[in-house]
Amino acid sequence: MCESFMHILKFKAAFVLRIEHPDQPIPYAKAVRLQVGAANGLRRLLGIPSQGVPDIQQVLNACIGRYGEFEQIPYEQLFDSIRSTSRRGD
């Protein structure tokens, strides 16, 4: 489930991270930024409290419950969270 979400997310957010070829592996720092930013954005989108580390499986299940499939998530609403995630190592 996580792999499917990350595959779609990488293509949708390619311009945010300045990824020219989202079908290829990306640098570690950008991958972490993408994951952390998306997790924070999803919690905001779903109204999940931001205390502690989220159980990403539960967050993704909540997304499926709300949107039906990963392709229907409003990814543009995650981009600010991805942008604002620390850029150290980029």
Order of alpha helices (4+ residues) and beta strands (2+ residues): alpha-alpha-alpha-alpha-alpha
